[in-house]
Amino acid sequence: MPTVVIPFAGEAGNSRVRGSESARRRLSLAMLGDVLAAAAAVGAALVVVTPDAEAAAIARALGAEIVADPGGGQGLAVAAALADLEPGPILILNADVPCVVPDDLLALLAATPAGGIALVEALDGTTNALSLPSAEAFAPLYGPGSARRFLTRASELGLEAVVVALPNLAEDIDTLDDLHRLQPRCGPRTQACLVDVPVGATR
């Protein structure tokens, strides 16, 4: 099994979901828990990189190692987590994909070319999941259009790369509309949290 790295910045990553800061925080932590549980169920080693003490406590309870987030965004956070990993394959998962189930992760691994890269592109062209053969294949390329940049990076390294269609990983929670649309498929922690998250507005 690979090591699964999950960067978690906190509720700031869900700032477009309407609700109080405390409600968005509870939602962010619940989604992190669901993503961690899916990864733990496939027997993967878990690493969470975060500046958030409460998130770190949740991650430790699910068997994850904690790496301090150095600041500077998602790419630098992931790079910090990768710096001390033992050689071997790596999955990098966003923390806002609460629909993910273990079979999605196994499917992503199965689709990864030998020695190559696989990714799951979000609906907006960003990257929700990366499967890498080693830490050296990573570069901090997140942001708008990042899926295309990761594919270009693989080509520059001479690595085969594929885009894998996995709806539970491709669809993340960025807005209230996402929350409404994906609620029936969310994991149990997110479902339990939703009773505390205001959902009256649509934008």
URTAPE-V23365 format. One record per pair of residues at least 24 apart in sequence whose C-alpha atoms are under 8 Angstrom apart, sorted by sequence separation. I is the first residue (numbers start at 1). GAP is how many residues later the second one is. D is the distance in whole Angstrom. If there is no record, write none. Layout:
<<I;GAP;D> <I;GAP;D>>
This chain:
<<8;24;8> <33;25;7> <37;25;7> <176;25;8> <177;25;6> <29;26;6> <33;26;7> <36;26;7> <121;26;6> <176;26;6> <177;26;7> <50;27;8> <120;27;8> <176;27;6> <49;28;6> <119;28;7> <175;28;7> <49;29;7> <49;31;8> <97;31;8> <49;32;6> <48;33;8> <47;34;7> <94;34;5> <4;35;7> <93;35;6> <94;35;6> <93;36;5> <92;37;5> <93;37;7> <117;37;7> <91;38;7> <92;38;5> <116;38;8> <91;39;6> <92;39;7> <4;40;6> <6;40;8> <8;40;7> <10;40;8> <90;40;8> <91;40;5> <129;40;7> <1;41;8> <3;41;6> <4;41;6> <5;41;6> <6;41;6> <7;41;6> <8;41;6> <9;41;6> <90;41;6> <91;41;6> <128;41;6> <1;42;7> <2;42;6> <3;42;5> <4;42;5> <5;42;5> <6;42;5> <7;42;5> <8;42;5> <9;42;7> <10;42;7> <89;42;7> <90;42;5> <117;42;7> <119;42;8> <121;42;7> <128;42;6> <1;43;5> <2;43;7> <3;43;6> <4;43;6> <5;43;6> <6;43;6> <7;43;6> <8;43;8> <9;43;7> <89;43;6> <90;43;6> <116;43;5> <117;43;6> <118;43;6> <119;43;7> <120;43;6> <121;43;8> <1;44;8> <3;44;7> <5;44;7> <8;44;8> <89;44;4> <90;44;6> <115;44;7> <116;44;5> <117;44;5> <118;44;5> <119;44;5> <120;44;5> <121;44;8> <128;44;8> <10;45;8> <88;45;6> <89;45;5> <90;45;7> <115;45;8> <116;45;6> <117;45;6> <118;45;6> <119;45;6> <120;45;6> <88;46;5> <89;46;8> <118;46;7> <120;46;7> <8;47;8> <87;47;6> <88;47;8> <113;47;6> <122;47;8> <123;47;6> <87;48;7> <113;48;7> <122;48;4> <123;48;7> <112;49;8> <113;49;8> <120;49;7> <121;49;6> <122;49;6> <85;50;8> <112;50;7> <120;50;6> <122;50;7> <111;51;8> <83;52;8> <82;53;6> <111;53;7> <108;56;7> <108;58;8> <79;59;8> <35;60;6> <42;60;6> <79;60;8> <35;61;8> <41;61;6> <79;61;7> <35;62;7> <38;62;7> <78;62;8> <104;62;7> <32;63;5> <35;63;6> <38;63;5> <39;63;6> <42;63;8> <31;64;6> <32;64;7> <34;64;6> <38;64;5> <42;64;7> <75;64;7> <76;64;6> <104;64;7> <9;65;8> <31;65;6> <34;65;8> <35;65;6> <75;65;4> <104;65;7> <31;66;7> <32;66;7> <34;66;8> <35;66;8> <39;66;7> <74;66;8> <75;66;6> <7;67;7> <28;67;8> <31;67;5> <38;67;8> <75;67;6> <101;67;8> <28;68;7> <74;68;7> <100;68;5> <99;69;5> <100;69;6> <7;70;6> <98;70;8> <99;70;7> <7;71;6> <97;71;7> <6;72;8> <97;72;6> <5;73;7> <97;73;8> <97;74;7> <98;74;7> <97;75;5> <98;75;8> <5;76;7> <96;76;6> <97;76;7> <5;77;8> <96;77;6> <96;78;8> <99;83;8> <3;85;8> <5;85;7> <2;86;7> <3;86;7> <4;86;6> <5;86;6> <6;86;6> <7;86;7> <8;86;8> <99;86;5> <100;86;8> <2;87;5> <3;87;5> <4;87;5> <5;87;5> <6;87;5> <7;87;6> <8;87;6> <99;87;4> <100;87;8> <1;88;8> <2;88;5> <3;88;6> <4;88;6> <5;88;6> <6;88;6> <7;88;7> <98;88;5> <99;88;6> <2;89;6> <4;89;7> <6;89;6> <98;89;6> <98;92;7> <34;153;6> <34;154;7> <34;155;6> <31;156;8> <33;156;7> <34;156;7> <17;157;7> <18;157;8> <16;158;6> <17;158;5> <18;158;6> <31;158;7> <14;159;7> <15;159;8> <16;159;5> <17;159;5> <30;159;5> <31;159;5> <14;160;6> <16;160;7> <30;160;5> <13;161;8> <14;161;7> <17;162;8> <27;163;6> <30;163;7> <27;166;6> <26;167;7> <27;167;7> <27;170;7> <23;173;6> <24;173;7> <23;174;5> <23;175;8> <19;178;6> <19;179;6> <18;180;7> <19;180;8> <18;181;7> <18;183;7> <18;185;7> <17;186;8> <16;187;8>>
